[in-house]
Every structure is written in C-alpha cells, then in structure tokens.
Amino acid sequence: MRVVIASCSVDYEGRLTAHLPLARRLLMVKADGSVLVHSDGGSYKPLNWMAPPCTMAEVAPAEHEAAEGVTAVWVVQHSKSEDRLRVRLHEVEHDSQHDLGVDPGLVKDGVEAHLQALLAEHIHTLGEGYRLVRREHLTAIGPVDILAKDATGRSVAVEIKRRGEIDGVEQLTRYLELMNRDPHLAPVTGVFAAQVIKPQARTLAEDRGIRCVVLDYDALKGIDDVESRLF
C-alpha cells in the first residue's frame, strides 16, 4: 500500500464529473489498484475514489498546472469504462510504501455458524422438552440449520439468522414444504430464530404458522445470565 499526505486537487470525469478543490488530504493506493482520496472526517468513506480494474500513471504537470504550483499528476484510468480520476499534487508531506501481506479477513463474533452451534448446545432455549436431532439437516434445496423435536415429539425445522428478514422466512417456508413431504418427518413446524427480527418478517412468519424466537447471543454464550436480571 502506498500512503501519501499531500495538498492536492482532484477531478473525476466519466459517467459523472466531480471536483475537489485544493486541500490537504490522505491518498491511498492499494495493491488491488484502487485509489482513494480521504479527508480528516467522513468516517471510513473516501471523498472520491477509483475502484479496480484500473491503472495509474504518474505524469509531469502541464505547463499551466506547473504555473499553479502542481508538482506531479496522477492519472487513474478505469480499464472497462471512460471513468478517469486526475489528482494534481502540490506539496507532498509524506509518501511511503507498506507491504501489508495477505489479510485473513474479518472474523465476526455472533455470525450464524456461532449462533447455530450455541442454539444446538442450548436447544431448551426454544422451549421445555425440546431436543436436538441434528444440525445442518439436508434437504433437496439446502441444509436446514437445526432439526429438533419438541416436547410432543413433533419435528421442528429451525432457521437461524443474525438479522431476521423476509428472505429468511421465505427460505424456511421452502424447507418446510419439502420436509412435510417426508412421511418420516411430517408434520414439521418451523422456528425462525434471529438476534433481530424485522416487523415485516415477523408478520409473514406468523401468517405462515412459523414461530419467531429472538436469540440473546450473550445469554447463549453464558456471558449474560437472564435469570439473574432485575429488569
């Protein structure tokens, strides 16, 4: 990664035109070819950028640019369109190269795989008498997160999401339709479990006879003792 702090102006041309007047900014050139222009604000979002595939060339300023104090020009051309980013550098305060290596990626705590493992371990969260049959129960269109039995011995298909939305309800509906064709499983009821369930998803689920359960991740991990809460 190349990191540059410089006084610069920036022009974007192509599907749209945009201009950033002369100011002190952070410029980043990443190994994937992307070029990002940041200010000291605006959170993570750059003021302007060019995403790969693109190529960058550093050229000498034109005569009129040099007269205005420009010392170098970056021309960043997108490889599949006419979009072009032109960065005019005036005073460069910092210019360094850094090899960051291969990033292992973001490891999220509380992703669906973690929720599935915790709920399988604490299947009684769904109700007294529930027992786990198996995780990742295969169907013709994919695996159901958890297959369980309720207190009456009836099969229950559990679909787990971090955020419960309509798409998740539709997915569980398709699983239930297939599973209820299996005489060894039918009748199969559904549980839609998530850390947050959107109102539209809850309405659709309940209309289809699917029970909604909001999962408390900390309680499942044993960090938060629900039984000991005062409120």
BAFI-3210 file (N, C-alpha, C; in Angstrom, 3 decimals, decimal comma, padded with zeros to 6 digits):
// residues 231
n [1|2|3|4|5|6|7|8|9|10|11|12|13|14|15|16|17|18|19|20|21|22|23|24|25|26|27|28|29|30|31|32|33|34|35|36|37|38|39|40|41|42|43|44|45|46|47|48|49|50|51|52|53|54|55|56|57|58|59|60|61|62|63|64|65|66|67|68|69|70|71|72|73|74|75|76|77|78|79|80|81|82|83|84|85|86|87|88|89|90|91|92|93|94|95|96|97|98|99|100|101|102|103|104|105|106|107|108|109|110|111|112|113|114|115|116|117|118|119|120|121|122|123|124|125|126|127|128|129|130|131|132|133|134|135|136|137|138|139|140|141|142|143|144|145|146|147|148|149|150|151|152|153|154|155|156|157|158|159|160|161|162|163|164|165|166|167|168|169|170|171|172|173|174|175|176|177|178|179|180|181|182|183|184|185|186|187|188|189|190|191|192|193|194|195|196|197|198|199|200|201|202|203|204|205|206|207|208|209|210|211|212|213|214|215|216|217|218|219|220|221|222|223|224|225|226|227|228|229|230|231]
n.u [000,845|000,484|000,944|000,075|000,369|-000,773|-001,069|-003,624|-005,621|-008,565|-010,059|-012,821|-013,843|-016,179|-018,809|-019,918|-019,140|-016,874|-015,423|-012,764|-011,554|-008,341|-006,701|-005,482|-004,900|-005,396|-004,044|-004,512|-003,117|-003,892|-002,914|-004,565|-004,986|-006,794|-007,576|-007,840|-009,221|-008,989|-010,358|-009,887|-012,131|-015,600|-015,797|-015,253|-015,557|-014,291|-013,567|-013,450|-012,811|-011,259|-012,169|-010,848|-011,046|-008,208|-005,737|-002,821|-001,008|001,809|002,400|004,128|003,227|001,067|001,969|000,459|-000,501|001,810|002,508|000,642|001,549|001,504|003,137|003,194|001,178|-001,396|-002,844|-005,583|-007,012|-009,956|-010,283|-012,405|-014,156|-014,814|-014,201|-012,234|-009,772|-008,185|-005,525|-004,039|-001,023|000,334|002,026|003,843|003,758|004,182|005,175|004,954|005,634|004,069|004,067|001,458|000,837|-001,042|-004,386|-006,223|-008,936|-012,108|-013,133|-016,072|-017,799|-020,568|-021,720|-023,824|-023,062|-021,926|-024,111|-025,785|-024,357|-024,377|-027,127|-027,829|-026,466|-027,806|-030,540|-032,871|-033,587|-035,540|-037,763|-039,289|-038,561|-037,625|-035,451|-032,345|-032,037|-030,386|-027,771|-027,605|-029,440|-030,004|-031,722|-033,369|-032,902|-030,980|-029,325|-031,146|-030,771|-031,075|-032,495|-034,982|-036,813|-039,923|-041,586|-043,677|-042,772|-042,861|-041,505|-039,281|-038,187|-035,518|-034,521|-031,776|-030,738|-028,666|-029,808|-033,172|-034,993|-037,351|-036,511|-035,299|-037,477|-038,900|-037,075|-037,092|-039,755|-039,724|-038,092|-039,737|-041,916|-040,810|-039,869|-042,171|-043,206|-041,966|-042,701|-041,513|-040,819|-042,898|-045,689|-044,028|-043,025|-042,099|-039,408|-038,283|-035,383|-033,487|-031,152|-032,181|-035,376|-037,075|-040,062|-041,741|-040,872|-041,534|-044,320|-044,938|-043,909|-045,491|-047,959|-047,700|-047,635|-045,258|-043,093|-041,540|-038,395|-036,405|-032,987|-030,740|-027,582|-025,441|-026,524|-026,775|-024,104|-023,439|-022,541|-024,282|-026,520|-029,672|-031,612|-030,859|-031,346|-032,498|-034,160]
n.v [-001,193|002,205|005,229|008,522|011,839|014,902|018,211|018,706|018,711|017,324|015,736|014,116|012,352|011,136|008,915|010,661|013,981|015,417|017,606|018,270|020,857|022,461|021,147|019,799|016,351|012,770|010,249|007,063|004,226|001,119|-002,399|-003,776|-002,024|000,016|003,451|005,875|008,830|010,639|012,718|014,390|013,371|012,330|009,666|006,317|006,618|007,504|010,700|010,725|008,238|005,508|002,446|-000,883|-002,763|-000,864|001,478|003,282|006,168|008,212|011,421|014,240|017,589|019,660|022,656|024,897|023,884|023,470|026,104|026,829|025,654|022,891|019,832|017,174|014,785|012,466|010,126|008,228|005,606|003,915|000,498|-000,589|001,331|004,782|006,278|008,444|009,463|012,307|013,454|016,197|016,972|019,130|020,241|017,680|015,981|013,521|010,319|007,012|003,442|000,357|-003,046|-004,974|-007,615|-010,748|-010,496|-012,013|-011,678|-010,532|-011,711|-012,450|-012,142|-013,859|-014,611|-016,486|-019,219|-019,469|-018,848|-020,957|-023,185|-022,569|-022,474|-025,082|-026,355|-025,350|-026,118|-026,100|-023,497|-022,964|-024,004|-025,912|-029,368|-029,623|-031,242|-031,874|-033,059|-033,067|-030,977|-028,914|-030,276|-032,038|-031,056|-031,208|-028,720|-027,526|-027,204|-027,331|-025,343|-026,363|-029,401|-030,380|-031,869|-031,270|-031,006|-032,747|-034,540|-033,835|-032,917|-030,196|-027,578|-025,397|-022,245|-020,101|-016,768|-013,815|-011,321|-011,183|-011,335|-010,907|-012,586|-014,702|-015,906|-016,775|-018,644|-020,585|-021,353|-022,710|-024,882|-026,150|-026,900|-028,911|-030,724|-031,552|-033,313|-035,616|-038,617|-039,631|-037,488|-035,610|-034,343|-031,206|-028,401|-024,879|-022,804|-019,564|-018,095|-015,430|-012,755|-010,249|-009,501|-008,350|-006,349|-006,836|-009,336|-010,870|-010,655|-011,969|-014,538|-015,374|-015,376|-017,582|-019,598|-019,971|-019,948|-017,244|-016,540|-014,601|-014,400|-014,223|-013,465|-013,113|-014,299|-016,936|-017,562|-017,575|-015,311|-013,378|-013,632|-014,352|-015,147|-013,872|-011,220|-007,970|-006,392]
n.w [000,000|-000,827|000,807|000,925|001,969|001,097|-000,324|-002,529|-005,555|-007,010|-009,798|-011,195|-013,995|-016,400|-016,175|-014,445|-013,300|-011,015|-008,622|-006,462|-004,642|-004,060|-001,257|001,861|001,987|002,472|000,551|-000,812|-002,272|-003,166|-003,155|-004,883|-006,866|-006,497|-005,871|-003,404|-002,019|000,836|003,455|006,635|008,083|007,862|008,455|007,438|004,736|001,550|-000,069|-002,785|-005,310|-007,157|-008,275|-008,754|-011,898|-012,735|-013,945|-012,947|-013,652|-013,139|-014,009|-015,538|-014,725|-016,753|-018,560|-017,711|-015,324|-013,817|-013,485|-011,652|-009,396|-009,259|-008,765|-009,518|-011,305|-010,902|-012,960|-013,122|-014,661|-015,426|-016,365|-017,790|-018,567|-019,414|-017,259|-015,295|-013,014|-011,902|-010,192|-008,837|-007,542|-005,140|-002,697|-001,216|001,749|002,916|001,834|001,458|001,238|001,965|002,788|003,407|003,392|003,114|003,972|006,591|006,725|008,081|011,176|012,508|015,566|016,656|014,284|011,990|012,055|014,590|016,184|015,505|016,532|019,264|019,839|019,253|021,282|023,463|023,221|024,632|024,827|023,007|024,153|026,824|026,964|024,386|022,063|020,457|017,175|014,836|013,449|010,493|008,713|005,809|002,857|-000,344|-001,401|000,070|003,336|006,397|009,249|011,932|013,021|015,141|017,927|019,453|022,685|022,358|020,590|017,963|014,778|014,270|012,294|012,276|011,370|011,300|011,688|011,718|011,353|011,093|008,262|005,523|003,432|004,772|006,007|003,782|002,825|004,902|004,665|002,212|002,886|004,783|003,232|001,623|003,588|004,834|003,035|003,532|004,938|007,206|008,709|008,757|010,686|010,158|011,921|011,967|013,151|013,296|013,972|015,295|016,010|015,722|014,572|011,858|011,670|009,383|008,568|010,796|010,745|008,315|008,880|011,091|009,880|008,314|010,074|011,374|014,094|015,780|017,238|019,265|019,585|022,268|022,175|024,020|026,306|025,430|025,185|027,792|028,956|029,797|032,316|032,118|033,965|036,276|035,997|037,000|035,576]
ca.u [000,000|001,180|000,239|000,579|-000,320|-000,360|-002,030|-003,966|-006,971|-008,958|-011,161|-013,338|-014,538|-016,730|-020,270|-020,252|-017,975|-016,792|-014,185|-012,336|-010,573|-007,053|-006,743|-004,574|-005,664|-004,717|-004,225|-004,138|-003,071|-003,850|-002,314|-005,524|-005,062|-007,730|-007,030|-008,843|-008,893|-009,651|-010,154|-009,826|-013,523|-016,425|-015,683|-014,448|-015,863|-013,423|-014,214|-013,521|-012,009|-011,383|-012,111|-010,268|-009,707|-007,783|-004,286|-002,431|000,251|002,228|002,933|004,522|002,095|001,070|002,626|-000,402|-000,601|003,077|002,456|-000,235|002,197|001,373|004,446|003,009|-000,223|-001,773|-003,956|-006,088|-007,974|-010,645|-009,975|-013,596|-015,026|-014,094|-014,018|-010,843|-009,507|-006,948|-005,117|-002,935|-000,285|001,103|003,070|003,766|004,328|004,550|004,976|005,585|005,111|003,950|003,572|000,589|000,659|-002,385|-005,254|-007,042|-010,359|-012,774|-013,763|-017,155|-018,369|-022,014|-022,230|-024,849|-022,489|-021,784|-025,465|-026,289|-023,697|-024,831|-028,521|-027,846|-026,000|-028,821|-031,772|-034,005|-033,950|-036,762|-038,884|-039,096|-038,779|-037,012|-034,186|-031,672|-031,893|-029,103|-027,509|-027,420|-030,242|-030,027|-032,918|-033,013|-032,544|-030,006|-029,460|-031,820|-029,778|-031,264|-033,700|-035,204|-038,117|-040,488|-041,974|-044,655|-042,112|-043,063|-040,302|-039,218|-037,085|-035,108|-033,649|-031,119|-030,144|-028,291|-030,915|-034,302|-035,680|-038,343|-035,844|-035,083|-038,777|-039,171|-036,175|-037,626|-041,010|-039,397|-037,631|-040,888|-042,725|-040,149|-039,775|-043,509|-043,485|-041,288|-043,564|-040,750|-040,664|-044,156|-045,733|-042,871|-043,298|-040,919|-038,997|-037,387|-034,638|-032,512|-030,865|-033,141|-036,345|-037,785|-041,521|-042,344|-040,524|-042,340|-045,701|-045,010|-043,683|-046,655|-049,047|-047,466|-047,578|-043,867|-042,840|-040,345|-037,663|-035,284|-031,871|-029,845|-026,275|-024,664|-027,113|-026,408|-022,688|-023,255|-021,994|-025,381|-027,421|-031,026|-032,369|-030,453|-031,617|-033,510|-035,100]
ca.v [000,000|003,492|006,223|009,860|013,004|015,991|019,214|018,264|018,884|016,072|015,808|012,831|012,518|009,897|008,868|011,901|014,830|015,910|018,356|018,587|021,949|022,261|020,979|018,763|015,108|011,482|009,462|005,664|003,386|-000,240|-003,420|-004,207|-000,967|001,072|004,728|006,510|010,176|010,831|013,904|014,052|013,353|011,497|008,263|005,460|006,834|008,474|011,798|010,240|007,028|004,710|001,037|-001,704|-002,733|000,439|001,675|004,617|006,681|009,494|012,179|015,625|018,516|020,515|023,940|025,768|023,281|023,781|027,513|026,927|025,014|021,429|019,193|015,879|014,472|011,057|009,870|006,889|005,281|002,638|-000,372|-001,027|002,468|006,026|006,993|008,820|010,284|013,098|014,032|017,153|017,107|020,353|019,952|016,330|015,954|012,152|009,338|005,771|002,178|-000,627|-004,360|-005,453|-009,064|-011,276|-010,297|-013,211|-011,358|-010,201|-012,816|-011,846|-012,868|-013,809|-014,956|-017,523|-020,512|-019,449|-018,914|-022,308|-024,078|-022,253|-022,869|-026,547|-026,734|-024,922|-026,251|-025,817|-022,097|-022,951|-024,436|-027,117|-030,635|-029,678|-031,975|-031,737|-034,251|-032,848|-029,699|-028,985|-031,361|-031,829|-031,167|-031,136|-027,348|-026,998|-027,688|-026,597|-025,138|-027,317|-030,224|-030,696|-032,412|-030,538|-031,833|-033,765|-035,422|-033,358|-032,374|-028,736|-027,056|-024,097|-021,451|-019,115|-015,608|-012,722|-010,370|-011,894|-010,568|-011,664|-013,629|-015,849|-016,563|-017,475|-019,793|-021,598|-021,833|-023,708|-026,079|-026,806|-027,520|-030,164|-031,661|-032,088|-034,382|-036,814|-039,215|-039,910|-036,225|-034,850|-032,914|-030,410|-026,982|-024,058|-021,746|-018,583|-017,569|-014,408|-011,769|-009,168|-009,896|-007,180|-006,497|-007,438|-010,760|-011,490|-010,731|-013,029|-015,826|-015,737|-015,661|-018,921|-020,554|-020,136|-019,240|-016,401|-016,532|-013,668|-015,018|-013,372|-014,081|-013,139|-015,297|-018,257|-017,787|-017,629|-014,038|-012,652|-014,554|-013,788|-015,457|-013,011|-009,809|-007,268|-005,855]
ca.w [000,000|-000,846|001,613|000,607|002,521|000,208|-000,783|-003,881|-006,084|-007,660|-010,754|-011,680|-015,266|-016,926|-016,043|-013,749|-013,075|-009,641|-008,400|-005,099|-004,720|-003,391|000,196|002,396|002,018|002,522|-000,667|-000,620|-003,468|-002,641|-004,005|-005,909|-007,867|-006,143|-005,395|-002,555|-001,553|002,126|004,281|008,063|008,519|006,995|008,854|006,572|003,322|000,877|-000,787|-004,153|-005,442|-008,368|-007,912|-009,819|-012,512|-013,224|-013,984|-012,509|-014,183|-012,555|-015,140|-015,258|-014,917|-017,938|-018,304|-016,908|-013,990|-013,140|-013,129|-010,485|-008,258|-009,306|-008,922|-010,169|-011,584|-011,019|-013,865|-012,817|-015,720|-015,261|-017,504|-018,509|-018,853|-019,680|-015,993|-015,053|-011,829|-012,103|-008,904|-009,013|-006,282|-004,924|-001,699|-000,660|003,094|003,281|000,759|001,904|000,739|003,038|002,380|004,485|003,310|002,858|005,130|006,848|006,677|009,334|011,886|013,275|016,688|016,574|012,967|012,038|012,446|016,052|016,752|015,308|017,480|020,620|019,998|019,306|022,620|024,429|022,452|025,524|024,620|022,204|024,983|027,634|026,288|023,066|021,972|019,168|016,328|014,157|012,795|009,046|008,143|004,370|002,026|-001,767|-001,777|001,009|004,708|007,464|010,300|013,034|013,098|016,551|018,310|020,581|023,832|021,919|019,635|016,606|014,150|014,183|011,485|012,811|010,506|012,156|011,023|012,605|011,175|010,510|007,238|004,761|002,657|005,654|006,191|002,524|002,794|005,819|004,087|001,187|003,582|005,413|002,184|001,244|004,715|005,130|002,086|004,046|005,958|008,429|009,443|008,856|010,350|010,575|012,164|011,766|014,076|012,689|015,115|014,914|017,060|015,468|013,555|011,349|011,804|008,193|008,588|011,852|010,265|007,304|009,537|011,892|008,945|007,765|011,171|011,803|015,354|015,804|018,502|019,281|020,297|023,060|021,945|025,268|027,202|024,913|025,488|029,237|029,442|030,432|032,997|032,018|035,174|037,386|035,698|037,773|034,576]
c.u [000,884|000,321|000,887|-000,280|000,168|-001,473|-002,339|-005,363|-007,280|-010,134|-011,527|-014,144|-015,025|-018,241|-020,792|-018,979|-018,033|-015,443|-013,963|-011,287|-009,337|-007,217|-005,764|-005,375|-004,743|-005,064|-003,726|-004,190|-002,882|-003,295|-003,253|-005,718|-005,973|-007,003|-008,138|-008,328|-009,693|-009,383|-010,111|-011,226|-014,307|-016,322|-014,820|-014,575|-014,922|-014,232|-014,415|-012,595|-012,158|-011,177|-011,493|-011,364|-009,385|-006,265|-003,978|-001,079|000,543|002,941|003,334|003,325|002,220|001,648|001,773|-000,569|000,653|003,095|001,587|000,338|002,063|002,739|004,357|001,518|-000,395|-002,964|-004,385|-007,227|-008,626|-010,488|-011,188|-014,579|-014,163|-013,826|-012,533|-010,765|-008,171|-006,638|-003,901|-002,275|000,479|002,239|002,839|004,485|004,817|004,249|005,714|004,886|005,112|003,396|002,766|000,403|-000,781|-003,230|-006,126|-008,535|-010,933|-013,438|-014,808|-017,598|-019,883|-022,556|-023,136|-024,302|-022,331|-023,146|-026,034|-025,682|-024,197|-026,274|-028,648|-027,435|-027,051|-030,193|-033,013|-034,429|-035,276|-037,984|-038,551|-039,395|-038,206|-035,718|-033,651|-031,664|-030,572|-029,008|-027,335|-028,149|-030,443|-031,428|-032,456|-032,569|-031,563|-030,266|-030,266|-030,844|-029,887|-032,569|-033,833|-036,548|-038,632|-040,941|-042,953|-044,045|-042,273|-041,784|-040,397|-037,981|-036,775|-034,152|-033,109|-030,494|-029,660|-029,384|-032,036|-035,064|-036,595|-037,706|-035,625|-036,363|-039,141|-038,315|-036,695|-038,934|-040,751|-038,906|-038,817|-041,753|-042,135|-040,181|-041,128|-043,965|-042,870|-042,139|-042,846|-040,585|-041,992|-044,984|-044,525|-043,313|-041,990|-040,693|-037,995|-036,686|-033,573|-032,259|-031,807|-034,079|-037,137|-039,298|-042,178|-042,074|-041,356|-043,794|-045,869|-044,863|-044,923|-047,859|-048,930|-047,322|-046,185|-043,642|-041,537|-039,716|-036,490|-034,188|-031,037|-028,466|-025,462|-025,201|-026,757|-024,955|-022,432|-022,658|-023,039|-026,344|-028,809|-031,805|-032,062|-030,748|-032,673|-034,567|-034,528]
c.v [001,247|004,505|007,583|010,898|014,210|017,006|018,873|018,734|017,639|016,322|014,402|013,104|011,170|009,925|010,065|012,714|015,362|016,575|018,567|019,690|021,647|022,210|019,869|017,481|013,892|010,716|008,047|004,944|001,960|-001,225|-003,893|-003,145|000,180|002,294|005,451|007,845|010,441|012,221|013,450|014,121|012,443|010,024|007,510|005,820|007,851|009,567|011,426|009,044|006,454|003,262|000,238|-002,364|-001,342|000,487|003,109|004,977|008,021|010,277|013,583|016,543|019,276|021,881|024,843|025,225|023,586|025,230|027,742|026,220|023,508|020,820|017,839|015,632|012,954|010,966|008,417|006,591|003,927|001,808|-000,734|000,096|003,687|006,825|007,231|009,710|010,995|013,824|014,918|017,400|018,424|020,038|018,557|016,307|014,560|011,237|008,064|004,550|001,168|-001,937|-004,931|-006,963|-009,455|-011,145|-011,533|-012,948|-011,127|-011,437|-012,214|-012,747|-012,741|-014,076|-016,176|-018,883|-020,593|-019,581|-020,324|-023,271|-023,846|-022,691|-024,385|-027,044|-026,423|-024,969|-025,979|-024,353|-021,990|-023,385|-025,696|-028,365|-030,728|-030,491|-031,873|-033,079|-034,162|-031,398|-029,946|-030,192|-031,105|-031,963|-031,044|-029,744|-026,712|-027,472|-026,751|-026,497|-026,171|-028,081|-030,664|-031,394|-031,594|-031,515|-032,933|-034,750|-035,002|-032,734|-030,854|-028,349|-025,638|-023,425|-020,283|-018,013|-014,623|-011,655|-011,094|-011,026|-011,491|-012,807|-014,886|-016,632|-017,363|-018,737|-020,923|-022,185|-022,922|-025,009|-026,862|-027,520|-028,860|-031,187|-032,287|-033,126|-035,710|-037,423|-039,542|-038,664|-035,528|-035,308|-032,170|-028,963|-026,198|-023,058|-020,860|-017,853|-016,579|-013,483|-010,579|-009,648|-008,667|-007,406|-007,169|-008,940|-011,491|-011,672|-011,869|-014,402|-016,276|-016,053|-017,071|-019,982|-020,856|-019,311|-018,454|-016,412|-015,571|-014,263|-013,962|-014,021|-014,189|-014,176|-016,705|-018,592|-017,916|-016,367|-013,293|-013,668|-013,922|-013,994|-014,494|-011,534|-009,250|-006,695|-006,123]
c.w [000,000|-000,118|001,373|001,312|001,737|000,047|-002,235|-004,266|-006,910|-008,595|-011,212|-012,933|-015,753|-016,854|-015,270|-013,625|-011,653|-009,460|-006,908|-005,192|-003,885|-001,871|000,583|002,582|002,149|001,248|-000,412|-001,954|-002,985|-003,665|-005,105|-006,990|-007,512|-005,586|-004,639|-002,051|-000,282|002,692|005,734|008,656|007,601|007,279|007,846|005,094|002,683|000,195|-002,249|-004,274|-006,841|-007,975|-009,062|-010,651|-013,062|-013,242|-013,578|-013,119|-013,515|-013,642|-014,685|-015,493|-016,232|-017,562|-017,424|-015,489|-013,182|-012,679|-011,896|-009,258|-008,217|-009,579|-009,610|-010,351|-011,643|-011,972|-013,651|-013,785|-015,446|-016,528|-018,345|-018,807|-019,138|-018,404|-015,726|-013,827|-012,066|-010,800|-009,146|-007,655|-006,258|-003,944|-001,107|000,692|003,492|002,108|001,150|001,328|001,889|002,478|003,542|004,462|003,032|004,111|005,358|006,789|008,062|009,927|012,813|014,412|016,591|015,191|013,079|012,469|013,963|016,721|016,642|016,329|018,905|020,849|020,043|020,686|023,681|023,760|023,301|025,460|023,857|023,000|025,760|026,805|024,892|023,124|020,552|018,439|015,570|013,675|011,307|008,447|006,650|003,779|000,572|-002,196|-000,810|002,422|005,603|008,628|011,416|012,820|014,547|016,709|019,480|021,664|023,455|020,929|018,199|016,065|014,030|013,361|011,953|011,827|011,329|011,300|012,079|012,571|010,454|009,540|006,430|003,977|003,496|005,900|004,947|002,420|003,683|005,284|003,046|001,826|004,154|004,381|001,771|002,373|005,057|004,112|002,550|005,152|007,260|009,297|009,705|010,057|010,927|010,764|012,040|012,875|013,338|013,819|014,634|016,092|016,963|014,371|013,127|011,414|010,608|008,162|009,634|011,387|009,258|007,946|010,298|011,009|008,371|008,858|011,663|013,062|015,257|017,185|018,361|020,156|021,015|023,009|023,236|026,239|026,746|025,221|026,984|029,812|030,259|031,035|033,040|033,313|036,312|037,139|036,639|036,828|033,209]
res [m|r|v|v|i|a|s|c|s|v|d|y|e|g|r|l|t|a|h|l|p|l|a|r|r|l|l|m|v|k|a|d|g|s|v|l|v|h|s|d|g|g|s|y|k|p|l|n|w|m|a|p|p|c|t|m|a|e|v|a|p|a|e|h|e|a|a|e|g|v|t|a|v|w|v|v|q|h|s|k|s|e|d|r|l|r|v|r|l|h|e|v|e|h|d|s|q|h|d|l|g|v|d|p|g|l|v|k|d|g|v|e|a|h|l|q|a|l|l|a|e|h|i|h|t|l|g|e|g|y|r|l|v|r|r|e|h|l|t|a|i|g|p|v|d|i|l|a|k|d|a|t|g|r|s|v|a|v|e|i|k|r|r|g|e|i|d|g|v|e|q|l|t|r|y|l|e|l|m|n|r|d|p|h|l|a|p|v|t|g|v|f|a|a|q|v|i|k|p|q|a|r|t|l|a|e|d|r|g|i|r|c|v|v|l|d|y|d|a|l|k|g|i|d|d|v|e|s|r|l|f]
***
